[in-house]
């Protein structure tokens, strides 16, 4: 028997809310990528975890909304913003080699991006493709499963009405 899911369509405005996150061994890569794409990032609203945000703000000369560093809960804060509809795109240069003491937080952050169907770039190549796509510069309608079917509490209803869905 096929599982028939219903979806809610959410409009993502042309001015995206982009979260930048990088593990220590990948911070330099993210900084170089951000400098290369400074013009694109300046046209959007940028969020970042602690140290990454401080460095990005200084290097790029643009406003960066900062949360805690990853090990202090910053990954979880970004994940919560995704779940609340406050982040449209995640650029997360994570280190696949070095073990991280907060690996469960990293997995949770990536999970939130997939659950709420936002684009995720985990390396420079995918980030380049995404920021240069047509969807980055225009409104985009993303489909999110209607999780209200699975619980008595509809997690979308707390913010979806503000987002003016297309359904």
N, C-alpha and C positions, 0 to 999 in steps of 0.2 A: 504494500500500500504506500503510495507516494505521500510524503510529508508536504502539505501545502502551507507555506509560511506567508504571512502578510507583512508588508513593508510600509514604512513611512518614508516619504521623500522630503529631504531637508535641503534648503537652498544654502549653498556656500557662496558668500559674496565675493566679488572680484578682489577685495582687500582681505587677504587670508590672515589667519592667526596661526603663526608658525612657531613651533617649539623646537629649540636647538638643544641637543643633549650630546655629550661626548664623554667617554671614559678617558682617564688620564692619558693612556697611550695613544688616544685618537684626537686629543684636543688640538694639536697642531694641524692635523688634517682638516678638522672642522673649521679652524680659523682661516687657513688658506682657502678653503672652499667658500667661506663666507665673504672673504675679501674679494675673491673673484666674482662673486655674485652680489656684491654690496648694493648695486642699483636695484636689483630685484627685491632684496630683503628690505630696503628702505621704503619700498612701495607697500609694504605689508606691516602687520603688527608682530613683533618678535618677542618670544618668551624663551627663557633658558634657565637651566639649573645653576646654582651658586657661582662657582669659579668660572664656568663657561660663560655665564651671563656677564660677569664683571669684565672678563677679557674681551668678549664680543663688543660690549658697549665702548670700551676704550679703543679697540682696533678699528671698529666700523664708524664710530662717531654718530651712532643712532641710538634712540631709546630702546632699551631691552628690559622687559618686565622679568624680574628675577624671583626665583623661589629658592628653597634650601638646596644645598649640594645633594647629589644623589644618595650617598650613604646616610645623610641626615634626614632623608625623607623627600628630597626633591623629585625623584623619579615617581614617587607615589602622588606628590602634588600635581605633577604634569598629568599623570594618569587620571586623577580626579577631575582635572580641567577638561580632559577629553570626554569623560563620562558626563560632564555637565554641559557639553556642547560649546566649550570655550576655546578649543584648539581645533583647527582645520587640517593641519599638516604637521607631521612629526619627522624631523631630521635627527636621527639617532645613530651617531657613529660609535658603535659599541665594539669592544675588543673581544673577538672570538677565541683568542688564545689565552690571555691572562685570566686566572680565576678571580672572581669578584666576590667579596664577602656579602654583598647585597644582591646576589644573583636572583633571588626570588622577586625582588623589587623590579629588576630589569625585565624578567619574564612577565610580570604583571603589567608593566608599562606597554610592552609589545602586545600583550593580550588585549588591553583596552583599545589600542589602535585598531586591531582587527575586529573586535566586538562592535565598535562604533563606526566601522568602515571609513576610516580616514587614511589618506595616503601616508606611507612610511618609507623613508629612504634610509637605508642602513650603511650605505657607502657612497663615495663621491660620484660614481657613475650613475647610480639610481637617482641621487639628489640632482645631478645635472639634467638628466632626462626630465625629471618632474618639474623643476623650476622653469624649464624652458618649454613646457607643454602649453597648449592653448587653454587648457582648463585652469592653469595658474593665473591667467590674466583676465579671466571672465567668470561670470557666475557659473557654478557647477551644482547640479542636483545629485546628491548622493542618497542611496537607498540604505536604510537602516531597518533591520528586522523589528517588528513591533513586539518588543519584549513584554508588553502588557499581557500577552496571551499566556505567559509562563508564570505570572505572579499576580498577587492581588494589588501590588503596588506597581504602577506604571512609571518606570524610571524616566521615560521620555517626557511625560506630561509636565514635569517640574520646569522644563525649559523649552519644550517644543513650540508652545504657543507663541513665545517671543520670537522664534525663528521663522514664523509664517511658512509652514510646510505647504507643499504644492498639492497634497492630496485633498 
